[in-house]
Amino acid sequence: MDIDSSFGRISNKSAKYSKNKKYIDISSYRLTTVCSDNNTGNIIDIINEINKRKNYDYYSIIVRNENDVNIEYDWYMFPSNYLIFEPNSYEWKPIISKKGKKINMQIGWTTNEINGCKMSIYFNMSSQLWIHINITDEIKKFIIANVKIINKPKYNYIELYEKLGNDNI
């Protein structure tokens, strides 16, 4: 939880849209206590650990889409118990390496897709839980704000320093 308010407890996340605005990936908990290269774990313990750490009511996710001229932000607010964020709503299976030094070894966990969304854990990324969200019309219903900045200014650090002057640094 990042914010505790009268509205509820909120977990803040940020992400960047894929090039075609079709999906986003957000990172969540490090799960090295229940799964890793040394101990692949079992899915019941992994799901229990994820659920144990959920101490918030909402996911607040700000997502940006940027090009050379404009930048756009969408702000999503999801209930934390929304189906795509519930690890026990998925079917989990091991990720088996197909190349390199760890060929035919388990390197993580992944799920099936629900409405184009899924979860995954990769041991080489500190057993971080990743949530892949497919941006469908159903997901777009959770946008609560949007802003588009047209002709965004671009400054390097020296230009910012010169614009702000010595007194403001």
N, C-alpha and C positions, 0 to 999 in steps of 0.2 A: 504494500500500500504506500502510495506517495502522498496522498491528500486525504485527510479525514474532515468532512464537512457536514453541515446539516442536510445536504443532498445525499450523502453517503460516502463510503470509502472508495477511493479511486486509485487505480494503477495507471500511470501515464506511460505511453509508448510513443515512439516516432518511427516513421518509415518513409521510404521513397517508392513511388509507383514504379512498376516495370515500364519499359519503354512504350508499351502500347496501353498502359493504364489497365491492364487485365488482372494484375495481382499485386499483393504486397507480402513481404516476409517480416515477421517481428520475432525478436528473440525474447526468451523468457528465462526461466530458472536454470541455474547450473545444477545438474543432478549427479555430480560425482560421488555423492554419498550412497547412491543406490545403483549406479551403473557406470562402467568405465572400461578401458582396455583390459584392465586386470580382473574385473568382475563385471560381466555383461549384465548381471542382475536378472530379475524376473519382472514381468509386466505388472503384476499385482502390486509389488512394492513400489514400482515406478509411478503408477497411477495414484497410489496412496500418498506418496511424497508430493506429487503435484497438487493434489487436493488439499493436503495439509498446509501448503504454503499459500493457498488462495485466501487471503485475509482482506479482501476488498469486494465491493458490490458491482463496480463498473470498470471496464477497460476504456480509457480515453486514449485514442490514437490519432495523432496528427500526421497526415501524409502529404508529402509535397510532390509536385510534378514540375519539372524545371526544363526550360530550353534557353537558348541564347538571349532571348528577348524578355520572356515572361516567367513568372513563377506563380504557381497556384497551390493553395493549401486546402485540403478537406479535413474536417474534424469529425471523427466518428466517436460515438459513445455507445458501447455495447454492454448489456448486462453480463456480469462475469459468468453467469450460468447459461449463457446462450449456447446452443448445441455445439457450435464449432470450437468452443473453448473448453468443452467437457472431455477430458481424456478417456473416460470410460464409455463414451459414445462411439469410439473408433475401434476397429480391429487392428491390433498391433502385430508386427512381424519383424524379425531381425533383418538388418541390412547386411548383406554379405559382400565383401570386396571381390571384385572381378579382375583386379590387376595389382601390380606392385608387390611389395614385400609381404603384404597381408592377404594375398590371394586366398579365397575361400574361408576367410576368417570374418567373424562378426565385427563390424565397425560402428554399429549403432542400431537404432530402432526407427521404424516408420509406420505410418498408418494407411488405411484405405482413405478414399476421399469421400467427404460428405458435402454435397453442394459445391464441389470443386475445391474444398478446403481440406487440409490435412496437417498432421503434426510429424515432427521428426526429431531425433536426437543423434548427434554424431559424437563419438567418443573423442576424436581428435580436436574437437572444438569445446573442450572442457565439459562434455556431456550436456551441452546447452540444449534446452528445449526450443525448437523453432516452430512457429505457427505460420503456415502458408495459407493466405486468404485470397480466394478467387473473388474478384470484384464483379458480382452479379447484381441484378436489380434488387434482389433480396437484401444484399449487403448495403447497397446504396441507401436503403431506407434508414440506416443508422447515421447518416451524415446530419450533423446538427448545425454546422456552419461551413462556409466556403468563402475564400477570398482569392482574388486574382490581382497580382501586381503587374501592371503593363509597363513596358520599357524600364525594367528594373535597372537601377544604377549598378555599375560595377566599379569598385575601387580596390586598389591594392593597399597594403598597409601604409606605405609612404603617402599616398594620396589621402587616406583617412587622417593621418597625422597632420598633414598640411591643412586639411579642411577644418579639423578640430582645433588646431593651434596648440601650442605648448601648455597653456593653462588648463586645458581640459583632459590632459593625459595623466 
